[in-house]
Each structure stands twice: as structure tokens, then as C-alpha cells.
Amino acid sequence: MNNILQLDSNNCSGCAVCAAVCPTSAITFGQDERGFYMPFVDENKCISCGKCRTVCLKGGISGRKITDGKLYAARLFDEKVTAQCSSGGIAWDITALSVKQGRYVAGCVYDVTENKAKHIIARTLEECEGFKNSKYIQSETQDCFKQLVEIAKADPSASFTVFGLPCQIYGIRKAFENLPNDLLCVELFCHGVPTHKLWESYLDYLGIENIKEVNFRHKRDGWHQFGIFVRGENEEHFGTSAPVGRDYFYKVFFDENVLRDSCIDCKLRKFESLADIRLGDFWGKRYIHDNKGVSAVLTLTEKGEEVVSLLEGTEILEKDIPLTDYRYTCFEDKKDVVDIKSREKALKLLARGKTTDKVVRGVFMTYPLKKKYIRLRLELKSLLKKRR
């Protein structure tokens, strides 16, 4: 059969665009035994048209170089809105502009009824409220992306703004490649996505019933602090990433060992893009003393430049910043820090339903010296590279 099953499954990003373009709905996405969103193909429905393969990044990536973009530091004028966002809130200003222009806006929300992240389509600012704040788990995109393609085919004049991870943006751009619709793509500087079983085990560990609110980047202790907030019917939890490993979710998440296979050596995360704009926290020495939040805005196309120039609620703090001045883990080669044995053990424990505290005790406290050695080796390698 001529479909995505003929491509390397280890490199599947879980973007689900293949399912969105399948004319017979032969492809569906669901969690595999390790908790990663993967495609399942009904070969009785598959007609071997090969459309799924044309949008898949496993077929080969060709995008713009990240290093060719223009980097800005920016923040919203409205401090109340900035306080609700992960960094400087520029994604919200782009959302407001898109709604004003009458565009369909697709973004990620957290669904408290199913305790998972998913993409939805919105037309009003009220409907977009859930887009605020980062979600450090992978979003379900199949239904949303399928709707986007269907709307675009039905109405060639419809315009769209899509927010997502680099792999999701790559796929949706490829899906719109032969459509006349105006498409603005905004992607995020990406750390990589963990197995969904990490989130499930974390919620089991917390034991909070009837969850009403989840915020993965709460600013109670400031922007530089990764604060995770979960509120239920009668109780709430606030955990932080610092000191390193204090919160069990962040301990496992930042350890890199439970990321998708495709995230470990992702070319889109590090080198290339099909987006107009890439957004993230402006990490590094430049704003180390800023506690409100600053956005890194990387424009990659003329359309991206135009959008930034039209943002009415955004204060541009600095322009034309060298990308080398921006420190972010998306540029790191994660395969150098992943410990294969620990990865296998962690994924097995999570698959067996162990709570996050037990996974940390069973895996991530058994090799601190090895992790320290790996980090020191990488720092030495970087230092020698600079001296050359």
C-alpha cells in the first residue's frame, strides 16, 4: 500500500496532517503503548493515493534556514495580559490581529474534561482565551487540521492563522501547498514533546479530582521560574522547576529521556522552518533580570515582518538581535544527553502506570553522576569549538 506506513515510523512527529488530507479517512491517530500519538491505517479504506506521504516530514525536509530570520525582543504593553501568558504575550497580539482581520485561528487549548491538549479553531477573542500559556504535552490535532483543510477547499477566500510546533506547522503548510487560501503560520521554539503517559502519571500522583484549571507556566514566582499550577474542585497544587528537579513533572520533562523519538534529533527544531514567525521565551543574559516576561520573535518571511509591524499592542524592545545572543534548548543536540537505558526504563514504568514520583525514584536518581559527566562533556565540547 502507498501510505505513511512505508515511511520510518521512528521519525513520526505525531502532527496528524496525514490524517487531515486523507480522502477516505483511512488514517486515525491514537496513543501507542508508550503514550505517543501515532498513525493507524485502515487498509480496507486506503486507496494508495499517496497524499499522506506528500505532507509527511519523514519524506524529507526542505524549509527556510532559521539563521536567515530576523530576531526581535518584544512584550505586550498590557501587563495584565502579559501576566497571563508564558513570556511576553506576542502570540496573543497576533491572535487579536488575526481575529480583527476575520481569519480562522487555530491554536492549542487544554481540555479539562479529558485532561489533554488539543487544537481548536476560533473566530472570536473569547474563543481564543484558552490559547494563552504553553502546554508542555503534545496536542491532538487530527480533527482541527482536517476542519482547516475542509474549510479551505470549500472557501478559497478564507484566510487562516495557525499556531503550532515546528512539525505541525510544516505539515499544515504542506497541506495548503496547492490551495489558494492566505495562510499565516506561527510556530514555537520547541523543547520537544514527552509521552502523554508522563502527564497521566503526574495527575495520578497529584490525585486532584475534578480538575478545573491547568497552567504549565504560572508566573506566581516570576517569569524565570517554571511554575506548574493545577486546581481541582477542593484543592490545588503549585510546583516549580527550581531548584532542579523539585517538581516531579519538570524533573522528568527536562531530563529529555521521555521525548518522542523524532524530537531527539529534530531538524525542524534546530535548523529549518516553513513558518512565517517563530515565537518563544527570550532566554539568555539579555533579560536575565526581567521578571515580567520577554518574547523572542523570529520573523522568517516578508509576511512575518509585515505582521509584526501591524501589532498595535506590542512594544519592540530590541531589533536585529544576533541569533547567537539567544540561548534556547531547541538548538541543543538532544541525542547527546539521552541515556538509552534510562529512557527505556522510564518509558516502561510509565507504560505500567507508575506515578511520576516512583518513576523519578526508579530511574532519574540512579545516574546523577553520569548526567553530570555528559553535561560537562558537552560544555567542554562547546568551549573547544569556540576557541577554534
Beta strands, then each sheet from edge to edge (+ up, - down):
strand 1: 27-31
strand 2: 37-41
strand 3: 64-65
strand 4: 70-76
strand 5: 104-111
strand 6: 116-122
strand 7: 159-164
strand 8: 182-188
strand 9: 213-218
strand 10: 227-231
strand 11: 236-240
strand 12: 272-273
strand 13: 277-281
strand 14: 295-299
strand 15: 314-321
sheet 1: 1+ 2-
sheet 2: 3+ 12-
sheet 3: 6+ 5- 7- 8- 13- 14+ 4- 15+
sheet 4: 9+ 10- 11+
end
